[in-house]
Amino acid sequence: MEMGEKIMETRRSIPLLGEDFPEMKVQTTHGMMELPKAFSGKWFVLFSHPGDFTPVCTTEFVAFQKRYDKFKALNCELIGLSVDQVFSHINWVNWIKEKLGVEIRFPIIADTGEVAKTLGLIHPGKGTNTVRAVFVVDDKGKIRVILYYPQELGRNMDEILRVVEAIQVADRNGVAMPANWPNNELIKNQVIIPPARDMETAKNRLEKAKSGEFECFDWWFCHKKL
Protein backbone atom coordinates (compact mmCIF):
# COMPACT_ATOMS: atom_id res chain seq x y z
CA MET A 1 0.00 0.00 0.00
CA GLU A 2 1.37 3.44 -0.96
CA MET A 3 1.90 6.15 1.70
CA GLY A 4 -1.01 8.24 0.41
CA GLU A 5 -3.30 5.23 0.58
CA LYS A 6 -2.18 4.52 4.15
CA ILE A 7 -3.01 8.08 5.19
CA MET A 8 -6.44 7.88 3.57
CA GLU A 9 -7.10 4.55 5.28
CA THR A 10 -6.20 6.10 8.64
CA ARG A 11 -8.50 9.04 7.97
CA ARG A 12 -11.41 6.74 7.15
CA SER A 13 -11.01 5.10 10.56
CA ILE A 14 -11.56 8.37 12.43
CA PRO A 15 -15.01 8.42 14.08
CA LEU A 16 -17.53 10.82 12.60
CA LEU A 17 -20.32 13.01 13.93
CA GLY A 18 -23.27 10.98 15.14
CA GLU A 19 -21.24 7.80 15.64
CA ASP A 20 -20.65 6.10 18.97
CA PHE A 21 -17.51 7.19 20.76
CA PRO A 22 -15.07 4.24 20.43
CA GLU A 23 -14.87 1.96 23.46
CA MET A 24 -11.41 2.06 25.04
CA LYS A 25 -9.56 1.48 28.30
CA VAL A 26 -7.24 4.34 29.21
CA GLN A 27 -4.69 5.11 31.91
CA THR A 28 -5.40 8.48 33.51
CA THR A 29 -4.27 10.59 36.42
CA HIS A 30 -7.40 9.30 38.19
CA GLY A 31 -6.60 5.65 37.48
CA MET A 32 -7.79 3.28 34.75
CA MET A 33 -11.02 4.32 33.04
CA GLU A 34 -13.28 2.79 30.41
CA LEU A 35 -14.62 5.23 27.86
CA PRO A 36 -17.37 6.12 27.25
CA LYS A 37 -18.67 3.89 30.07
CA ALA A 38 -16.99 5.96 32.79
CA PHE A 39 -19.25 8.88 31.90
CA SER A 40 -22.45 6.89 31.41
CA GLY A 41 -25.46 9.20 31.57
CA LYS A 42 -23.26 12.28 31.27
CA TRP A 43 -21.89 14.41 28.49
CA PHE A 44 -18.13 14.74 28.28
CA VAL A 45 -15.53 16.78 26.45
CA LEU A 46 -12.35 14.92 25.56
CA PHE A 47 -9.60 17.30 24.51
CA SER A 48 -6.03 16.55 23.47
CA HIS A 49 -3.00 18.79 23.97
CA PRO A 50 0.45 18.60 22.35
CA GLY A 51 2.47 18.17 25.54
CA ASP A 52 2.87 18.73 29.27
CA PHE A 53 5.04 21.59 30.57
CA THR A 54 4.33 23.76 27.53
CA PRO A 55 3.04 27.35 27.76
CA VAL A 56 -0.07 27.26 25.56
CA CYS A 57 -1.25 23.94 27.01
CA THR A 58 -0.76 25.27 30.53
CA THR A 59 -2.99 28.26 29.78
CA GLU A 60 -5.61 25.92 28.33
CA PHE A 61 -5.70 23.63 31.36
CA VAL A 62 -6.06 26.58 33.70
CA ALA A 63 -8.87 27.94 31.50
CA PHE A 64 -10.68 24.58 31.42
CA GLN A 65 -10.38 24.21 35.21
CA LYS A 66 -11.70 27.74 35.77
CA ARG A 67 -14.85 26.68 33.90
CA TYR A 68 -15.07 23.13 35.20
CA ASP A 69 -18.03 23.87 37.48
CA LYS A 70 -19.91 25.43 34.55
CA PHE A 71 -19.36 22.27 32.51
CA LYS A 72 -20.50 20.12 35.42
CA ALA A 73 -23.64 22.26 35.74
CA LEU A 74 -24.44 21.08 32.19
CA ASN A 75 -23.97 17.43 33.28
CA CYS A 76 -20.70 17.48 31.34
CA GLU A 77 -17.30 16.17 32.42
CA LEU A 78 -13.84 17.02 31.10
CA ILE A 79 -10.98 14.67 30.27
CA GLY A 80 -7.63 15.70 28.79
CA LEU A 81 -5.14 13.68 26.77
CA SER A 82 -1.61 13.72 25.38
CA VAL A 83 1.03 11.12 24.54
CA ASP A 84 3.00 12.02 27.69
CA GLN A 85 3.36 9.38 30.39
CA VAL A 86 1.18 9.51 33.47
CA PHE A 87 4.01 10.59 35.79
CA SER A 88 4.59 13.60 33.52
CA HIS A 89 0.90 14.50 33.78
CA ILE A 90 1.05 14.20 37.57
CA ASN A 91 4.17 16.36 37.85
CA TRP A 92 2.71 18.97 35.54
CA VAL A 93 -0.61 19.08 37.43
CA ASN A 94 1.33 19.48 40.68
CA TRP A 95 3.40 22.28 39.12
CA ILE A 96 0.22 24.11 38.05
CA LYS A 97 -1.17 23.85 41.57
CA GLU A 98 2.07 24.94 43.25
CA LYS A 99 3.06 27.75 40.88
CA LEU A 100 -0.30 29.01 39.62
CA GLY A 101 -2.62 28.11 42.49
CA VAL A 102 -5.01 26.14 40.29
CA GLU A 103 -5.91 22.52 41.10
CA ILE A 104 -6.72 20.47 37.99
CA ARG A 105 -9.61 18.27 39.12
CA PHE A 106 -10.43 16.43 35.90
CA PRO A 107 -8.52 13.35 34.65
CA ILE A 108 -5.83 13.37 31.97
CA ILE A 109 -5.22 10.36 29.71
CA ALA A 110 -1.65 9.12 29.35
CA ASP A 111 -1.87 7.85 25.78
CA THR A 112 0.47 5.24 24.34
CA GLY A 113 -0.53 6.35 20.87
CA GLU A 114 -3.53 4.07 20.41
CA VAL A 115 -6.12 6.69 21.38
CA ALA A 116 -4.41 9.28 19.18
CA LYS A 117 -4.52 6.87 16.26
CA THR A 118 -8.16 5.99 16.85
CA LEU A 119 -9.30 9.61 17.11
CA GLY A 120 -7.00 11.07 14.45
CA LEU A 121 -5.07 13.30 16.82
CA ILE A 122 -1.68 13.21 15.09
CA HIS A 123 -1.50 15.09 11.79
CA PRO A 124 1.53 14.52 9.54
CA GLY A 125 1.98 18.21 8.78
CA LYS A 126 2.03 19.20 12.46
CA GLY A 127 4.73 16.94 13.92
CA THR A 128 4.47 13.85 16.12
CA ASN A 129 2.57 15.40 19.04
CA THR A 130 -1.21 15.39 19.28
CA VAL A 131 -2.95 18.43 17.82
CA ARG A 132 -5.51 20.32 19.90
CA ALA A 133 -8.62 18.24 19.23
CA VAL A 134 -11.98 18.48 20.97
CA PHE A 135 -14.65 15.76 21.02
CA VAL A 136 -18.02 16.62 22.54
CA VAL A 137 -19.87 13.41 23.44
CA ASP A 138 -23.46 13.31 24.63
CA ASP A 139 -25.06 11.32 27.45
CA LYS A 140 -25.77 8.45 25.07
CA GLY A 141 -22.13 8.14 24.03
CA LYS A 142 -22.66 9.77 20.61
CA ILE A 143 -20.06 12.14 19.15
CA ARG A 144 -21.77 15.47 18.57
CA VAL A 145 -18.94 17.89 17.79
CA ILE A 146 -15.35 17.49 16.59
CA LEU A 147 -12.92 20.43 16.54
CA TYR A 148 -9.25 20.46 15.53
CA TYR A 149 -6.76 23.24 16.23
CA PRO A 150 -3.04 23.45 15.35
CA GLN A 151 -0.47 23.34 18.17
CA GLU A 152 0.22 27.06 17.96
CA LEU A 153 -3.40 28.10 18.54
CA GLY A 154 -4.90 27.94 22.01
CA ARG A 155 -8.61 27.16 22.23
CA ASN A 156 -11.47 29.39 23.39
CA MET A 157 -13.03 27.48 26.30
CA ASP A 158 -16.06 29.75 26.44
CA GLU A 159 -16.86 28.64 22.89
CA ILE A 160 -16.58 24.97 23.87
CA LEU A 161 -18.85 25.62 26.84
CA ARG A 162 -21.29 27.44 24.53
CA VAL A 163 -21.24 24.50 22.12
CA VAL A 164 -22.25 22.03 24.85
CA GLU A 165 -25.04 24.26 26.12
CA ALA A 166 -26.31 25.07 22.62
CA ILE A 167 -26.54 21.43 21.55
CA GLN A 168 -28.38 20.53 24.74
CA VAL A 169 -30.87 23.35 24.18
CA ALA A 170 -31.34 22.25 20.56
CA ASP A 171 -31.94 18.65 21.62
CA ARG A 172 -34.47 19.52 24.30
CA ASN A 173 -36.49 21.87 22.12
CA GLY A 174 -36.13 20.43 18.61
CA VAL A 175 -34.67 23.68 17.29
CA ALA A 176 -31.50 24.96 15.63
CA MET A 177 -29.10 27.52 17.07
CA PRO A 178 -28.09 30.70 15.23
CA ALA A 179 -24.56 32.02 14.88
CA ASN A 180 -23.07 33.41 18.11
CA TRP A 181 -26.06 32.21 20.15
CA PRO A 182 -27.19 33.55 22.57
CA ASN A 183 -25.98 36.87 21.14
CA ASN A 184 -26.97 36.60 17.50
CA GLU A 185 -26.91 39.79 15.44
CA LEU A 186 -30.35 39.15 13.90
CA ILE A 187 -32.46 37.33 16.50
CA LYS A 188 -30.44 37.83 19.71
CA ASN A 189 -31.06 34.90 22.11
CA GLN A 190 -33.93 33.36 20.16
CA VAL A 191 -33.71 29.96 18.45
CA ILE A 192 -34.45 28.88 14.91
CA ILE A 193 -37.41 26.70 13.95
CA PRO A 194 -36.20 23.99 11.52
CA PRO A 195 -37.15 24.78 7.90
CA ALA A 196 -40.40 23.41 6.49
CA ARG A 197 -39.95 20.09 4.70
CA ASP A 198 -43.20 20.06 2.74
CA MET A 199 -45.39 22.56 0.91
CA GLU A 200 -48.23 22.48 3.42
CA THR A 201 -45.97 23.35 6.32
CA ALA A 202 -44.33 26.10 4.29
CA LYS A 203 -47.74 27.52 3.40
CA ASN A 204 -48.83 27.64 7.06
CA ARG A 205 -45.63 29.12 8.45
CA LEU A 206 -46.46 32.78 7.87
CA GLU A 207 -50.05 32.25 9.05
CA LYS A 208 -48.78 30.81 12.33
CA ALA A 209 -46.40 33.73 12.67
CA LYS A 210 -49.40 36.10 12.58
CA SER A 211 -50.79 34.34 15.64
CA GLY A 212 -47.64 35.16 17.59
CA GLU A 213 -46.48 31.56 17.93
CA PHE A 214 -43.17 32.61 16.39
CA GLU A 215 -41.67 35.26 14.13
CA CYS A 216 -40.54 34.91 10.51
CA PHE A 217 -38.41 36.81 8.05
CA ASP A 218 -39.93 34.48 5.48
CA TRP A 219 -41.45 30.98 5.45
CA TRP A 220 -38.00 29.38 5.51
CA PHE A 221 -36.54 31.52 8.29
CA CYS A 222 -38.66 31.46 11.44
CA HIS A 223 -37.52 31.93 15.04
CA LYS A 224 -38.92 32.08 18.52
CA LYS A 225 -38.17 32.67 22.18
CA LEU A 226 -37.72 29.65 24.39
C-alpha positions as CSV (number, residue, x, y, z in Angstrom):
1,M,0.0,0.0,0.0
2,E,1.4,3.4,-1.0
3,M,1.9,6.1,1.7
4,G,-1.0,8.2,0.4
5,E,-3.3,5.2,0.6
6,K,-2.2,4.5,4.1
7,I,-3.0,8.1,5.2
8,M,-6.4,7.9,3.6
9,E,-7.1,4.6,5.3
10,T,-6.2,6.1,8.6
11,R,-8.5,9.0,8.0
12,R,-11.4,6.7,7.1
13,S,-11.0,5.1,10.6
14,I,-11.6,8.4,12.4
15,P,-15.0,8.4,14.1
16,L,-17.5,10.8,12.6
17,L,-20.3,13.0,13.9
18,G,-23.3,11.0,15.1
19,E,-21.2,7.8,15.6
20,D,-20.7,6.1,19.0
21,F,-17.5,7.2,20.8
22,P,-15.1,4.2,20.4
23,E,-14.9,2.0,23.5
24,M,-11.4,2.1,25.0
25,K,-9.6,1.5,28.3
26,V,-7.2,4.3,29.2
27,Q,-4.7,5.1,31.9
28,T,-5.4,8.5,33.5
29,T,-4.3,10.6,36.4
30,H,-7.4,9.3,38.2
31,G,-6.6,5.7,37.5
32,M,-7.8,3.3,34.8
33,M,-11.0,4.3,33.0
34,E,-13.3,2.8,30.4
35,L,-14.6,5.2,27.9
36,P,-17.4,6.1,27.3
37,K,-18.7,3.9,30.1
38,A,-17.0,6.0,32.8
39,F,-19.2,8.9,31.9
40,S,-22.4,6.9,31.4
41,G,-25.5,9.2,31.6
42,K,-23.3,12.3,31.3
43,W,-21.9,14.4,28.5
44,F,-18.1,14.7,28.3
45,V,-15.5,16.8,26.5
46,L,-12.3,14.9,25.6
47,F,-9.6,17.3,24.5
48,S,-6.0,16.6,23.5
49,H,-3.0,18.8,24.0
50,P,0.5,18.6,22.4
51,G,2.5,18.2,25.5
52,D,2.9,18.7,29.3
53,F,5.0,21.6,30.6
54,T,4.3,23.8,27.5
55,P,3.0,27.4,27.8
56,V,-0.1,27.3,25.6
57,C,-1.2,23.9,27.0
58,T,-0.8,25.3,30.5
59,T,-3.0,28.3,29.8
60,E,-5.6,25.9,28.3
61,F,-5.7,23.6,31.4
62,V,-6.1,26.6,33.7
63,A,-8.9,27.9,31.5
64,F,-10.7,24.6,31.4
65,Q,-10.4,24.2,35.2
66,K,-11.7,27.7,35.8
67,R,-14.9,26.7,33.9
68,Y,-15.1,23.1,35.2
69,D,-18.0,23.9,37.5
70,K,-19.9,25.4,34.5
71,F,-19.4,22.3,32.5
72,K,-20.5,20.1,35.4
73,A,-23.6,22.3,35.7
74,L,-24.4,21.1,32.2
75,N,-24.0,17.4,33.3
76,C,-20.7,17.5,31.3
77,E,-17.3,16.2,32.4
78,L,-13.8,17.0,31.1
79,I,-11.0,14.7,30.3
80,G,-7.6,15.7,28.8
81,L,-5.1,13.7,26.8
82,S,-1.6,13.7,25.4
83,V,1.0,11.1,24.5
84,D,3.0,12.0,27.7
85,Q,3.4,9.4,30.4
86,V,1.2,9.5,33.5
87,F,4.0,10.6,35.8
88,S,4.6,13.6,33.5
89,H,0.9,14.5,33.8
90,I,1.0,14.2,37.6
91,N,4.2,16.4,37.9
92,W,2.7,19.0,35.5
93,V,-0.6,19.1,37.4
94,N,1.3,19.5,40.7
95,W,3.4,22.3,39.1
96,I,0.2,24.1,38.0
97,K,-1.2,23.8,41.6
98,E,2.1,24.9,43.2
99,K,3.1,27.7,40.9
100,L,-0.3,29.0,39.6
101,G,-2.6,28.1,42.5
102,V,-5.0,26.1,40.3
103,E,-5.9,22.5,41.1
104,I,-6.7,20.5,38.0
105,R,-9.6,18.3,39.1
106,F,-10.4,16.4,35.9
107,P,-8.5,13.3,34.7
108,I,-5.8,13.4,32.0
109,I,-5.2,10.4,29.7
110,A,-1.6,9.1,29.3
111,D,-1.9,7.9,25.8
112,T,0.5,5.2,24.3
113,G,-0.5,6.4,20.9
114,E,-3.5,4.1,20.4
115,V,-6.1,6.7,21.4
116,A,-4.4,9.3,19.2
117,K,-4.5,6.9,16.3
118,T,-8.2,6.0,16.8
119,L,-9.3,9.6,17.1
120,G,-7.0,11.1,14.5
121,L,-5.1,13.3,16.8
122,I,-1.7,13.2,15.1
123,H,-1.5,15.1,11.8
124,P,1.5,14.5,9.5
125,G,2.0,18.2,8.8
126,K,2.0,19.2,12.5
127,G,4.7,16.9,13.9
128,T,4.5,13.9,16.1
129,N,2.6,15.4,19.0
130,T,-1.2,15.4,19.3
131,V,-3.0,18.4,17.8
132,R,-5.5,20.3,19.9
133,A,-8.6,18.2,19.2
134,V,-12.0,18.5,21.0
135,F,-14.6,15.8,21.0
136,V,-18.0,16.6,22.5
137,V,-19.9,13.4,23.4
138,D,-23.5,13.3,24.6
139,D,-25.1,11.3,27.4
140,K,-25.8,8.4,25.1
141,G,-22.1,8.1,24.0
142,K,-22.7,9.8,20.6
143,I,-20.1,12.1,19.1
144,R,-21.8,15.5,18.6
145,V,-18.9,17.9,17.8
146,I,-15.3,17.5,16.6
147,L,-12.9,20.4,16.5
148,Y,-9.3,20.5,15.5
149,Y,-6.8,23.2,16.2
150,P,-3.0,23.5,15.3
151,Q,-0.5,23.3,18.2
152,E,0.2,27.1,18.0
153,L,-3.4,28.1,18.5
154,G,-4.9,27.9,22.0
155,R,-8.6,27.2,22.2
156,N,-11.5,29.4,23.4
157,M,-13.0,27.5,26.3
158,D,-16.1,29.8,26.4
159,E,-16.9,28.6,22.9
160,I,-16.6,25.0,23.9
161,L,-18.8,25.6,26.8
162,R,-21.3,27.4,24.5
163,V,-21.2,24.5,22.1
164,V,-22.3,22.0,24.8
165,E,-25.0,24.3,26.1
166,A,-26.3,25.1,22.6
167,I,-26.5,21.4,21.5
168,Q,-28.4,20.5,24.7
169,V,-30.9,23.3,24.2
170,A,-31.3,22.3,20.6
171,D,-31.9,18.6,21.6
172,R,-34.5,19.5,24.3
173,N,-36.5,21.9,22.1
174,G,-36.1,20.4,18.6
175,V,-34.7,23.7,17.3
176,A,-31.5,25.0,15.6
177,M,-29.1,27.5,17.1
178,P,-28.1,30.7,15.2
179,A,-24.6,32.0,14.9
180,N,-23.1,33.4,18.1
181,W,-26.1,32.2,20.1
182,P,-27.2,33.6,22.6
183,N,-26.0,36.9,21.1
184,N,-27.0,36.6,17.5
185,E,-26.9,39.8,15.4
186,L,-30.3,39.1,13.9
187,I,-32.5,37.3,16.5
188,K,-30.4,37.8,19.7
189,N,-31.1,34.9,22.1
190,Q,-33.9,33.4,20.2
191,V,-33.7,30.0,18.5
192,I,-34.5,28.9,14.9
193,I,-37.4,26.7,14.0
194,P,-36.2,24.0,11.5
195,P,-37.2,24.8,7.9
196,A,-40.4,23.4,6.5
197,R,-40.0,20.1,4.7
198,D,-43.2,20.1,2.7
199,M,-45.4,22.6,0.9
200,E,-48.2,22.5,3.4
201,T,-46.0,23.4,6.3
202,A,-44.3,26.1,4.3
203,K,-47.7,27.5,3.4
204,N,-48.8,27.6,7.1
205,R,-45.6,29.1,8.4
206,L,-46.5,32.8,7.9
207,E,-50.0,32.3,9.1
208,K,-48.8,30.8,12.3
209,A,-46.4,33.7,12.7
210,K,-49.4,36.1,12.6
211,S,-50.8,34.3,15.6
212,G,-47.6,35.2,17.6
213,E,-46.5,31.6,17.9
214,F,-43.2,32.6,16.4
215,E,-41.7,35.3,14.1
216,C,-40.5,34.9,10.5
217,F,-38.4,36.8,8.0
218,D,-39.9,34.5,5.5
219,W,-41.5,31.0,5.5
220,W,-38.0,29.4,5.5
221,F,-36.5,31.5,8.3
222,C,-38.7,31.5,11.4
223,H,-37.5,31.9,15.0
224,K,-38.9,32.1,18.5
225,K,-38.2,32.7,22.2
226,L,-37.7,29.6,24.4
